[in-house]
Amino acid sequence: MISGTQFCTYRVGGAVAMNAGAMGQETADIVDFVWLYNLQSGKMEQWPKAKLNFSYRKSAIRPQHMIVLSAQLTFQPGNADAIAELMKKSLKFRQEHHPKEPNGGSVFQNPMPDKPAGRLLDELGAKGWKEGGAMVSPRHANFIVNTGNATSTDILKLMLRMKEAIKTHYGYDVHPENRFVGDATQEEEEIWSQLTV
């Protein structure tokens, strides 16, 4: 739910769980509390912001054990024209810099505020790298696009190649922004464990 003059419902579970953000803002800035369903106890729980323990692209919510049912968000009032202009600029930036092909969003968290993962990968010439049907976007090196027949294994293998390249050349350990959910093969579990070290 959104608090203010209007109340409405949006799908915000993933944004809250991973503290999604862009353009210098993040979900943690506006969350008051969330309602969760605990898969282990079978009960609903209300967590205040303090318990969520937000940090860069993280929260205390574990997708394997919790489902976000709803969230109360508080937005600050602002000038409608200024907000519309900011939204227009943000949309234009994404249209110009982010891939249009099917993708799962940003692959890795930035290792440091002034060291974006996309820039590091771009410097390494990663754009166009392929594993099966998965390819590093020619438009933005921190996105993997599906060229038509990518499997989850293809994507994980490509992610590992990207991670190892950054570690080898820059010494940074980068961590996935996305989450692996569903049934995994033994090979996928092994790759995922390397990606999340």
C-alpha positions in Angstrom: 0.0 0.0 0.0 1.1 3.6 -0.5 0.4 6.1 2.2 -0.6 9.6 1.3 -3.7 11.0 -0.3 -4.3 7.8 -2.2 -4.0 4.1 -1.4 -3.4 1.6 -4.1 -1.8 -1.8 -4.6 1.3 -2.6 -6.6 3.5 -5.6 -7.0 6.5 -4.6 -4.8 7.7 -7.8 -3.3 10.9 -8.2 -5.3 11.7 -4.5 -4.9 11.4 -4.7 -1.1 13.2 -8.0 -0.8 16.3 -6.8 -2.7 16.0 -3.1 -1.9 15.8 -2.2 -5.6 17.1 1.2 -6.5 18.1 3.5 -9.3 19.1 7.1 -9.9 20.3 7.6 -6.4 17.2 6.3 -4.7 16.3 2.9 -3.2 13.2 1.1 -1.9 14.5 1.4 1.7 13.9 5.2 1.5 10.1 4.8 1.5 9.3 1.5 3.3 7.4 1.8 6.7 6.7 -1.9 7.2 5.9 -5.1 5.2 3.6 -8.1 5.7 5.3 -11.4 5.1 4.1 -15.0 4.9 6.5 -17.3 6.7 6.7 -20.5 4.7 8.2 -22.4 7.6 5.7 -21.5 10.3 2.7 -21.0 7.9 2.0 -17.6 9.6 1.8 -14.0 8.5 4.3 -11.6 10.1 4.5 -7.8 10.1 8.1 -6.5 9.9 8.9 -2.9 10.6 11.6 -1.2 8.6 14.2 -1.7 11.3 13.8 -5.4 11.2 14.3 -5.5 7.4 17.9 -4.5 7.9 18.2 -2.9 4.5 21.6 -2.5 2.8 22.8 -2.2 -0.8 20.5 -4.5 -2.8 19.8 -6.6 0.3 17.3 -7.0 3.1 16.7 -9.5 5.8 14.0 -11.2 3.8 15.0 -14.6 2.5 13.0 -15.7 -0.6 13.3 -19.3 0.3 11.5 -18.7 3.6 9.4 -15.6 3.2 6.9 -14.2 0.7 6.2 -10.5 0.7 2.4 -10.0 0.7 2.2 -6.2 1.0 4.2 -3.2 2.0 3.3 0.3 3.3 5.3 2.9 1.5 5.5 6.6 2.3 6.4 9.1 -0.4 7.4 12.7 0.1 5.2 15.4 -1.5 6.7 17.2 -4.4 6.1 19.4 -7.4 4.1 17.5 -10.0 5.9 19.1 -13.0 9.4 18.4 -11.5 8.4 14.8 -10.8 7.1 14.3 -14.3 10.3 15.7 -15.7 12.4 13.4 -13.6 10.3 10.4 -14.7 10.8 11.5 -18.3 14.5 11.7 -18.0 14.7 8.4 -16.2 12.7 6.7 -18.9 14.8 8.3 -21.7 18.0 7.1 -20.0 16.7 3.5 -19.8 15.5 3.5 -23.4 18.9 4.7 -24.5 21.1 2.6 -22.3 19.3 -0.6 -21.3 18.6 -3.5 -23.7 15.2 -4.0 -25.3 15.6 -7.8 -25.6 14.2 -10.2 -22.9 16.5 -9.9 -19.8 16.4 -10.2 -16.0 17.7 -6.7 -15.2 21.1 -5.8 -13.9 23.3 -8.9 -13.3 25.8 -7.7 -10.6 25.8 -5.3 -7.8 28.3 -2.5 -8.2 31.4 -3.4 -6.2 31.9 0.3 -5.2 29.8 3.4 -5.8 32.3 4.7 -8.3 33.0 1.4 -9.9 29.8 0.3 -11.7 29.9 -3.4 -12.7 28.7 -2.4 -16.2 31.6 -0.1 -16.7 34.2 -2.7 -15.5 32.7 -5.3 -17.8 32.6 -2.9 -20.7 36.3 -2.1 -20.2 36.9 -5.9 -20.4 35.1 -6.1 -23.7 32.3 -8.3 -22.3 29.6 -6.9 -24.6 28.7 -9.8 -27.0 30.1 -12.6 -24.9 27.9 -15.7 -25.3 27.1 -19.0 -23.6 24.5 -20.9 -25.6 21.5 -18.7 -26.1 22.6 -16.1 -23.4 24.6 -13.1 -24.4 26.0 -10.0 -22.6 24.0 -7.1 -24.0 25.8 -5.1 -26.7 24.0 -2.1 -25.2 24.9 -2.5 -21.5 27.5 -4.9 -20.2 25.8 -5.6 -16.9 22.7 -7.1 -18.6 22.4 -10.6 -20.0 19.8 -11.0 -22.9 18.1 -14.1 -24.2 18.9 -14.4 -27.9 16.0 -16.8 -28.3 16.8 -20.1 -26.6 18.8 -19.4 -23.5 18.6 -21.8 -20.6 19.2 -21.1 -17.0 22.5 -23.0 -17.2 23.6 -20.8 -20.1 22.9 -17.7 -18.0 24.7 -19.0 -15.0 27.7 -20.0 -17.0 27.9 -16.5 -18.5 27.4 -14.9 -15.1 30.3 -16.9 -13.8 32.5 -15.9 -16.7 31.7 -12.2 -16.1 32.3 -12.5 -12.3 35.7 -14.3 -12.8 36.8 -11.7 -15.4 36.1 -8.8 -12.9 37.9 -10.7 -10.1 40.9 -11.5 -12.3 41.4 -8.0 -13.8 40.2 -5.8 -11.0 40.3 -7.9 -7.8 36.6 -7.2 -7.0 34.2 -9.9 -5.9 30.9 -9.0 -7.5 27.6 -10.5 -6.3 24.4 -11.2 -8.3 21.6 -8.8 -8.0 19.1 -11.4 -9.1 18.0 -14.5 -7.3 17.9 -18.1 -8.5 14.6 -19.7 -7.8 13.0 -23.0 -8.6 14.5 -26.4 -9.2 18.2 -26.5 -10.1 20.4 -29.2 -11.6 23.5 -30.2 -9.7 25.6 -28.2 -12.2 23.5 -25.1 -11.7 23.7 -25.4 -7.9 27.5 -25.6 -8.1 27.7 -22.6 -10.4 25.3 -20.6 -8.2 27.5 -21.4 -5.1 30.5 -20.0 -6.9 28.5 -16.9 -7.9 27.4 -16.1 -4.4 30.8 -16.7 -2.6 
